[in-house]
Amino acid sequence: MPELPEVEALAGYLRQRAVGRRVDRLEVAAISALKTYDPAPAAVAGRAVIDARRHGKFLDVVFDGGLHLVVHLARAGWLHYREAFASTVPLRPGKGPIALRVRLDDGSGFDLTEAGTQKKLAAYLVTDPQVVPGVAKLGPDALSADLATFAGALRSRRGQVKGVLTDQAVLAGVGNAYSDEILHAAKLSPFALTDRLTDDQCATLHAATRRVLGDAVTRSLGQRAAELKGEKRSGLKVHARTGLPCPVCGDTVREVSFADSSLQYCPTCQTGGKPLADRRLSKLVR
């Protein structure tokens, strides 16, 4: 799933390439992806792209006249920028990966695509991003929150720190991959309880969050959209590295699996050398 660094990089790429161009047309190929009907897609035709922003993991393409195309890429969504399209024929609704296409006046543009069968990519054409339900409920931004804001948000929700860190209503922008990386950098168990974190642990976790996300943004900015996924993988130390050696201590990276996701961690760095059992059975001291 694209998280804060990738969405920030996509917004940066659009600022470089699309800002100043006018929209030829917005085409909707997956009717279920567009969650709004007023304004209609035709309303963006002729409008200039004036900015691209990020709200947590939401991408916000801003057009003159106060229109916003706000997109959540979900687990399998992505943005593909095209210097030129193979055909000028409008897209037809179908079963392909393209959900929406934005054609610009110089012949370039971008597709919003989604792989797989679980179509959860969501796009909203609105006059105010705050009317998008997911944006309206976002907590403070994980990258920009100061320590007091970060600690207050984290402690506002009692639970295992892995789950709380990825709750967008608590802190915006962190998903499954970067939460694993942040907890590894902070040397903290993913099962640690937020109401038991000391002030020092909160400070360490805040610093790790800023460092991990900041480094990822720095690596990603300037990359082409097509290169971002590879850039993300290259920077990961524990996430999706089950069975490989931890680059910090050399211990084997372990995994805990859930119904539809998994987490990765290093026992030596994070849990005192003890492997975590199933989430419900773990007896480790938090």
Sequence and secondary structure as in RCSB ss.txt:
>XXXX:A:sequence
MPELPEVEALAGYLRQRAVGRRVDRLEVAAISALKTYDPAPAAVAGRAVIDARRHGKFLDVVFDGGLHLVVHLAR
AGWLHYREAFASTVPLRPGKGPIALRVRLDDGSGFDLTEAGTQKKLAAYLVTDPQVVPGVAKLGPDALSADLATF
AGALRSRRGQVKGVLTDQAVLAGVGNAYSDEILHAAKLSPFALTDRLTDDQCATLHAATRRVLGDAVTRSLGQRA
AELKGEKRSGLKVHARTGLPCPVCGDTVREVSFADSSLQYCPTCQTGGKPLADRRLSKLVR
>XXXX:A:secstr
   HHHHHHHHHHHHHHTTT BEEEEEES GGGB   SS GGGGTT BEEEEEEETTEEEEEETTTEEEEEE TT
TEEEEEESS S  S     SSSEEEEEEETTS EEEEEE SS    EEEEES GGGSHHHHT  SBTTT  HHHH
HHHHHTS SBHHHHHT TTTSBS  HHHHHHHHHHTT  TT BGGG  HHHHHHHHHHHHHHHHHHHHHHTT  G
GGHHHHHHHT SSTT TTSB TTT  B EEEE SS EEEE HHHHSTT     TTT     
